Each structure stands twice: as structure tokens, then as C-alpha cells.
């Protein structure tokens, strides 16, 4: 099977390069059969990579430990569902996963794009095939990156999967993030296609908008599941540590969020053409940069991936792609002249522009902080690192400014808001702000938490007002009952109301972060029967009684489980169990370092989070870290709301969104097509 | 004033605040990240460095870990091959903190005038596994 897989990789590489070469070099515009050949190249690369993926999967499921990858990440006693996730558990497998999914998306983009954008498609195929070919090349030529590499002998059993990856969240977290990163290639491909073909109206944006939304959705879900995994597995009681690898997923999310807002200005007003191009190219580059950070080990991270020269392939790719893309953008600069001017700072355009600046500012500050160890070493010769205090200091004020704009954007009119418009729109939301402010003050909040809650009230009131007005208007005009009106309102304006629901999700996130700022933490040592009490931030007295520790063997691990009885204000809540796990192979020998499973008692108000740190030899004293986390569950709820809003916005069908009429200058094609007749049609 | 000028002013304010926040944040929260040799040299040059909180990345000397469970204290020695010094830490250490293999640690704290590094945080990374290890097993088999 590995031979077949190897062969399939070579086939994908050659077809990919051939079709990309044809797309960019040959004059396919005059020859429809060549254009078709280029587009079919996307399907062929996909087919070849599916064969390669099946080959690796067969090796994993057959426990062929002669394959180095299979021996390194699986074992005979690994539960079956983790065999599935073993495909992307290691670097080699995740490269193949990346390539095959990219080829799938590339093929889908060819299949699903409307006929009127046909002129762009051969270029799109060229870009996706080139990127896929790069990933295949990394596998074939990278140092220790080929998933089909064989060992000189066959170990009796594999090493097994890292226990921290043996978690249901971990089956979903990496592929979700990968789907997000990978699908970014499609909007990027459309941008490049539009630049090369000089089709610089909003067509490319309409053609790829759903892809950008899908990518945003995958990234959001992937990041949220990643937070959930960090919360459950890393045992420090937080959800986000500003670790370089986490940041790497946050950068493209921020710039993509900016992009999703600023394209609306281009669609409505024909402005920001250059900015949008730059933003989507930058977003794609940031996703590649994230892969470089994760794979190269240039920056110390808790995510210990194998460090190898593979990272430098990505650095090279990043530089070449960046230079080529921005050069291309530069050559089309005059043709990307805006069609309108900003008419007033009191306008939707201006709110969106500030929103873009804030998002890009946050992305820049996070990038700067992530790279600072390298930058400081290069400039001063001494490595200086920044941690969570830096990111919090910088990003809390910027985040609050962004939250404020989240409320303002939907309220303010396009072009120029009249003072009547402002009055009519802002009275309700300002009342929401004041109400939330009062509530937060009576709860004793001050400073940033106070501002967060007050602004959350502002944004929520904005969303409620928008929904309320829409529903009332429909009830009046179509004589519908409120429920029908709400349903039709949302299904007729999916993008708009989906967006508002996303805003609600964002507010929930902000509130959850505020809650987490009030975390209480203590370390205790208890003998069986002994109790300790701590006061939770919500004002409850929580009593923990240590009941004892039990040892047992379960699946592929030996477990010692420490049990605590918990009661809140004297009412028993039941028990919490935290485990120390030693994973073993099928011969009973220990594999990996011991790992810890946190004990959790979760509620909407607060989580009780217990980490069993171990029992010193020869004693019966057990050491625990006890953490009370207010409002943590709201992260997962916020993530769910965000995902629902995103799904609604991208749901297929619905009314066609009207596009701006082309200006005469565009129709005349003052950008004379260099590449042939096809581009002028 | 033209709207685009007003917007440009707003943009300048935002860019300036972002830069200011970053610059101040780095100045007030930035932490030195040194190797043991760099730390030893710097403190020799400038004794006030003993009072600066910083991070050191090094390897744990095999067999040097002594645990005092009663006080939850751990003592160990770290090295980068050239310089080494003892570290003392009170608190819970991560699961990956063992001295069976060469493990990489990052310790955060102050390098006291007593020549002992008083850590406030210990982060352990488990030794990466290399292909070479498979080859070694193959030769044994």
C-alpha cells in the first residue's frame, strides 16, 4: 500500500504542477479545451490524493507498524475511533490530510461556482493545484515528512497516541482548524484569479464569499474546541494561554473577520478594493505563517510538534507567495481605483473602516508579541518574551473598542447618517448600555469588567432593536404573526441576521472572559476524611472532603482516581473525580509520561475544577489544585451561538444579493486584457 | 474638514494607541529569556540582575531532582552544557517533569545572590522522540 501511496503522491505533484503551469503560462483563453483541461486537473489531483489517503488509512487500520508513521502514533490497544484521528495526529499525516482536503475544496470550487464566473476558474484551479503541489512536495522532499516511509524492521507494537490527544475534543479540534486554514486557499485563489484576469469588479467577492464564510466558521469552531480541549486537558484551569500556536490560529481569524466586514463596503459602494485584496492575501499568508510557527519550533510552545526542516519549506513558500501576490497586486493598483469617496465619518462605511483597523491592530499586536522573542534576539542579542499580561494589556482596550463598534455598525446609515437617523437608532441601545452599566455597578464590578458588561448591554440592545424593527415591519406589511415574521425575516436576509446572531455570540464570549477574570485558585493537601472550604467568586461556600484514591486498569491505561465530595453552602453536590493516568502498551509497559484528567463539576454559574497532583510516596496525603471558574460554560454556549449565526449567514439558497451596477469605466474595460480575448467578455 | 481627513485622523489615533499599548506592554511585562550561561555572565557583569524576574531555558541534569513532599518543594539542577546552577521551586510540578531522560525546562523566577534560582514557575517539555530511537530499537531486536 505504501508503494501505491507514494505513487499517488508523485501523480498528484506532477498533475498539479502541469495544470498550474498551463493555467498561468499557456494561452488557454482562446482554447476552451485547454481551459477544461486545466480545470480537470483539479479533479485529477483530488483523485490522486484520495488514493494516497486511503493507502495511509489502510496502513493505520491494518496496524502495519513497519510504516514509521503508524508505529509512531498508534498501537494495537488504541481505541478504534482514535485510529481515525491518528491520521492527523502527527506531522506527516496532517500534511497529507491538508493536501487531500485542499484538493477536495479545489475540486468543489470548480464544481459549485456559478457559470458567470467561468473566466476565473482556470486561474483558481491553477492556484489551488499549485498550493496542493507544494504540500505534496513537502511530503516527498521534506526531511522526515513522508507518511509512507518504512522502517528497517517491524516493531511488535506501536508507541500509541499521545494521551493528551486521546480526548473526544481532540478528534475534532485539529481537523476543524485545518478545514479553516485550508478553505482560506479558495478566497485567496479567487483574489489571485481576479487580479490575473483583470476582472476587478466585485465578481470575485461574490464568487468566493461563501468560502470565506465557511473558512471563518471552521476557524471559529476549531478555536472554540481548542479552548475546550486546553481547559480539559492542560489542567491549568484556563481556556486561552496566548501560546504561539493558539495565536497562530487567531491571526487569520482576526483578518478574515475584518475582510468579511470590509467586502460589504466594496459590494455596496465600490470602495476598498485594494484593501480587500491585501487583506485576503494577508489572511492566506498568516495561515501559512501559522503552519510555519507550529512546524518549525522557532518559537517555544506548549504544543510540542516534531521540529524539523519542514518548517523552512513553509517559510520559503510564505516568502515566495507573499512577494508574487503583492507584486501582482501592485501591477493592478491603478485598475483598483475606488468608485466612491467616504462621504462622512458618521457612516456605516466609516464604522466598518474603524472596525477593520481595530481588528488588524489586534492581529498586529498579537503577531508582534508572538514574534518578539525572535525580534528582540535579532535586534538586541537578548531574547525577551512577553506573556499573557502583555496580550491582556494590549488587547482588552482594543477588544472593548471593537465591542463598541459591534454595537455601532448596524445602527448607523450608509453614506451619511443624518442626526434624525442617529437619534432614532441610538436611543434604545444607549438605554441598554445604561441598564447594563447599572446592573454591573450593583454587582460591584469596576474597571474593565464594568465596561465589558455595559458595552455588552449596548450591543445586545442593538441586535434586539434590529430584530424587533424587522419583525414589526413584516407584521405590518404582510400581516404576519410574530413567529412567521421572525422566521421569514431571517430566511430572507440570512447574511444580515446571521451576522447579528454572530454578534450575540461574540458578546457571550466577552462576558465569559469577564467571568474568568474572577477565577479563584488554591493548592491543598488532604488526608482521607479531611475537608477544606473555599469561597467562590459568586459568593458560595464550597467544601471539599477527600474520600480517598482508588487504582484500576481501564482500556489502555492504569488509573489512580482521587475522589472529593463537594458541597455548596452545606448542600451536597456529589463527588468530583480527578485521575492520574499512566498509559500502557499491549505488553503492559508504560508509554508516555503520566497524564492528568481534571475533575469537573460544571454549571452555568461556575465550574468546580479539581486537579489531582499526586500522592507523595509512602503517605496518604493527596495534593490537589482547586479552581473555581465563573461562567466558563458560556464560552461553549457563545461558540454555539456564533456557529449558528455563521451557518445561517452562509446557508445556500435564499434571494440573490443584488450587486452594484457596473460603472461605465469598467464596462469599457479600461483595464485592457493583456492575456487575451476571454477576459474581455 | 473633509470626511476622509477626519477618518485619517481617527486612523492615526488608532494606530498610535495600538503602538503605544504595544510599546508600553513590552516595556512593563517583557521578560528576559536566557540560557544559564547568559544569565551567569550577565549577573557577573551587573549584580542588580539578581533582582530581575526572568526565564531560563535549560536541561535538567539527570538524577538531580530531589522532592520534599512535605513542603511541596522540588530541588534540581539545570544546565546548558557550559554553566549549571541549582533551582528550588515550591508548588506542583507538571506530569512531564521527571529526570529519567534529558528533559527541557523553562523556569521562571529570580537568580538569587545565593547562587540558587528561586523559581515561581516550572514548565517542562517532554523530550522529543526522534527517528533515531526507532533505529536503535531495530538494532537491539
Interface residues (C-beta under 8 A of the other chain):
Chain A: X68 X71 X72 X144 X151 X152 X153 X155 X159 X300 X302 X304 X306 X307 X341 X342 X343 X344 X345 X350 X353 X354 X357 X358 X361 X364 X365 X368 X369 X372 X373 X376 X382 X383 X384 X385 X386 X387 X389 X390 X391 X393 X394 X397 X398 X523 X525 X580 X592 X593 X594 X595 X596 X611 X613 X616 X617 X619 X621 X623 X625
Chain B: X3 X4 X6 X7 X10 X11 X14 X15 X17 X18 X21 X22 X24 X25 X26 X28 X29 X30 X31 X32 X33 X34 X38 X55 X57 X67 X69 X70 X72 X91 X92 X95 X96 X98 X106 X123 X125 X126 X128 X129 X131 X134 X135 X137 X138 X141
